[in-house]
Amino acid sequence: MSGKIQMLDLRAQYLSIKEEIDTAMASVVDSCKFINGPQVEQFAKALEEYSGAGHVIPCANGTDALQIALMGLGLEKGDEVIVPAFTYVATAEVIALLGLVPVMADVDPGSFCLRLEDIIPAVTPRTKAIVPVHLFGQCADMEPILEWAAPRGIAVVEDNAQSLGARYSFSDGRIAHAGTMGTIGCISFFPTKPLGCYGDGGALMCNDDELAQRLKMIASHGQRIKYHHEIVGCNSRLDTLQAAVLLAKLPHLDSWNKARAAVAERYRQQLSDIDGIILPAGSAKSTHVYHQYTIRVRDGRRDALKEHLAAAGIASMIYYPLPLQEQKAFAPIARAAGSLGNSARLCAEVLSLPICPELSSEAQDRICEQIRSFFK
Ligand SMILES: *Cc1c(COP(=O)(O)O)cnc(C)c1O
């Protein structure tokens, strides 16, 4: 068999729902209501219904969602926000942009996520917020974090760019969607994310009515009534075309997430006996929507495996090659809590394999055979 295998196949997904998407987009173009058309509010309501979030506030992208969330908390310059060192840069970038201090904490090498025990050593009297990232499709262990943060008045902003649709189980049996557990949840609809639009898009989730109003205002130039600006905000809108695409795609999200989990299960069956790699760990508390299927490669052989796969026409990606503490931009701004050794090690070991609902079993067999032959 030949032919290249990509990380994901957006075109195959489009073709599987082509009529719905084409109809939805054509109706927006026909109406010419490109900004704040009815689909924007309809999508917000549909996502509230799907997730159980009290309020969904659409915005322009996931990075903006994080920025608007932090603006909404009313923090002061120099206040500290704890972030995982192993994450996408956007998580820390918005903190720096607002004159706040990103404090980098280490992560659990098994789940790739921030734990309460990683957070504690990073806390100071200036700690005002924590941003756990639900990385690669699975929720961070939220219950201990929320229980610890609540009595201290520390906000918890979930970076849920990668895990929309994942469910977390609390010890009392309550089950909550990723993004709906903390003070605010932030979503990205970048095309490759679990629910991706056809351009940029994002949203905030919030259960507090007053805070939700404030976030909505911030995203809209600080106004509730047009041309009456109560606070300094920004311009961050989900455009109507993107909302229409997302409205058409949302009913499919759970089945796509399930299909990716089935691909992950096949990887587990075919790769679990290979000593040279560590497969992603499941969690007893969170379902996994497998935004990425990320293995760890032992003995410094990650880059060699990546090249071996590339030579066989198989894509793979390194998310992420550098931890925050090694990013030049953050050296003068961020503070590290401890040595952050897990984050540095993960950056040297991780390799994400192709995964998408449409990945054929033939293609997946080919990927697994190539990984097997590399370790022979
Ligand atoms: C994608 C992503 C973002 C940013 O989302 P954009 O829509 O690209 O701005 C933030 N955090 C994480 C963890 C992400 O994966």
The ligand as an SDF file (V2000), in Angstrom:
LIG
                    3D

 15 15  0  0  0  0  0  0  0  0999 V2000
   -5.5030   25.7870   19.8690 C   0  0  0  0  0  0  0  0  0  0  0  0
   -5.2010   26.1530   21.2620 C   0  0  0  0  0  0  0  0  0  0  0  0
   -5.3690   27.4600   21.7630 C   0  0  0  0  0  0  0  0  0  0  0  0
   -5.6830   28.6350   20.9010 C   0  0  0  0  0  0  0  0  0  0  0  0
   -6.7350   28.5180   20.0540 O   0  0  0  0  0  0  0  0  0  0  0  0
   -6.8210   29.4410   18.7190 P   0  0  0  0  0  0  0  0  0  0  0  0
   -8.2300   29.2790   18.3030 O   0  0  0  0  0  0  0  0  0  0  0  0
   -5.8330   28.8960   17.7580 O   0  0  0  0  0  0  0  0  0  0  0  0
   -6.5100   30.8440   19.1210 O   0  0  0  0  0  0  0  0  0  0  0  0
   -5.1510   27.6680   23.1070 C   0  0  0  0  0  0  0  0  0  0  0  0
   -4.7570   26.6970   23.9180 N   0  0  0  0  0  0  0  0  0  0  0  0
   -4.5590   25.4340   23.4880 C   0  0  0  0  0  0  0  0  0  0  0  0
   -4.1330   24.3900   24.4540 C   0  0  0  0  0  0  0  0  0  0  0  0
   -4.7550   25.1210   22.1410 C   0  0  0  0  0  0  0  0  0  0  0  0
   -4.5420   23.8780   21.7140 O   0  0  0  0  0  0  0  0  0  0  0  0
  1  2  1  0
  2  3  1  0
  2 14  2  0
  3  4  1  0
  3 10  2  0
  4  5  1  0
  5  6  1  0
  6  7  2  0
  6  8  1  0
  6  9  1  0
 10 11  1  0
 11 12  2  0
 12 13  1  0
 12 14  1  0
 14 15  1  0
M  END
$$$$
